[in-house]
Amino acid sequence: LSLEVVKATFDVDVSDCCDRLPPQPWQPDLWPGEHYQLLGGIVKHLQPKVVLEIGTETGLSALCLKKYLPDDGVVTTFDLIPYTDIENACLKATDFEDGRLVQALADLANPETFETYRELISKADFIFADGPKDGKFEPKFLELLDTVTFEKPPVVLFDDIRDMHMLGTWREITKPKLDFSSFGHWTGTGLAQWTND
């Protein structure tokens, strides 16, 4: 899977998405080094119908995920803050008009909220986990994710697995996984298959 994703990523161009960010001291379209092109490569290879993103923030990742979706695919991006309240957000109202991108304001580490989205989560083909890395959210979310019976095991990409607050969480994952940092984000990228145990 990793080799096929890397091959697909070579033919991905997300510069138009990255151009929506104001000038930064870092290069969002650098690959490897940043994960935005890799996100496009994963979607291009998997052609997922149901994509979940945990953590919208500026929306740049959501744009890169949406760009290579199949026509009947949908990205649902979760956050606690609407993109309209984020400084330098890349998203525009027009990005949501075709229904292939949806923002849900929900805390998926909260069991009651998680239940609201359980059916959607069970259909996920690909999940991009880019939450707060606060040492609390990710362990709770992954514990709840382990209670889901998936229609088929989704591919899960974890951001920042070398962040101090994510090291333990990443190491404790017992699913088939690979440290994918050489082809992803300089702060660490992990690829896992979320099998039903």
Protein Blocks (a to p, Z undefined) as FASTA:
>chain_A
ZZmmmmmmmmgcfklmmmmpccdfbdfkbcehiaklmmmmmmmmnopabdcdehjknomm
mmmmmmmgcfkbccddddfbdfklpghiabdfklmmnopaccddddfkbmklmmmmmmmm
mmpmbdcddbfknommmmmmmmmmmmpccfbdcddddehklbfklmmmmmmpmbdcddfk
lmmcfnbpaddddddZZ
